[in-house]
Amino acid sequence: MTTIVLIRHGETDWNIEGRYQGQADPPLNSRGVLQAQQLAVELRNSDLQIIYTSPLQRAKQTAQILSDELGIPEMDEPRLMEIHQGDWQTRLRTEIETLYPEIFKNWETNPWQITPPGGEHLSEVQTRVTAAIDDILRRDTHQKFGLVTHRIPIALIKVRYQDLDPDIVRSIHLPNTYWEEIAIPSPEDSVSKTK
């Protein structure tokens, strides 16, 4: 059995402003740093062995704080980056709603049917995040590892392993430094159950 600890990065000023981040790269704000430090306290007895992180600053800083406090290694995994939101990145939500009213409405209600202009489709994010986790699981079976990432990748991971409705990617509430453990059966566990 392998356990994944899903972790969303700490707060940035853009989170407060309602500014779309995507793969733009704002750092944690002071509250985000404190959130990451508090999270390290919460995870002190979690037996985490390694942290894989999106290389975007807000995730990387969160992971570095956890790594330092817990005394475990952290490793960049670019496939854990947030969805690329194309023309929406760096814009306020209100600005996007004004400039792209129909597309944005569909993004909120039918997220699998549209792509942010100039950005990634959810299926592309799903493919790269799934490949990253599969590669990690092949390397690190029977371990407990953390993934410090972003709202959309976390939602997609939850859809995959918790059999959730794929449309939750736009509605699920995942606040900054949200974390959750997910147990992943090892391939040999499945084999032994069928004997």
MOBELBEL-V833933 format. One line per field, one symbol per residue. ss: DSSP state (~ for helix, > for strand, _ for the rest). psi: psi as a letter, one per 40 degrees, with the letter a starting at -180 (. if undefined). A space follows every 50 residues. Layout:
ss = ???
psi = ???
//
This chain:
ss = _>>>>>>>___>~~~~~_>________>_~~~~~~~~~~~~~_______> >>>___~~~~~~~~~~~~~~__>>>>_~~~_____~~~___>~~~~~~~_ ~~~~~~~~~_~~~________~~~~~~~~~~~~~~~~~~____>>>>>>_ ~~~~~~~~~~~~___~~~~~________>>>>>>__~~~~~~~~_
psi = hihhhhhiiiiiddddefhhdbeifiiiadddddddddddddedfefidi hhiieidddddddddddddefiiihhgdeeiihhebedheiidddddddf dddddddddgdeeihhheaiiddddddddddddddddddfifihiihhai ddddddddddeefihdeedeehhgihfiiihhhhhiddddddde.
//
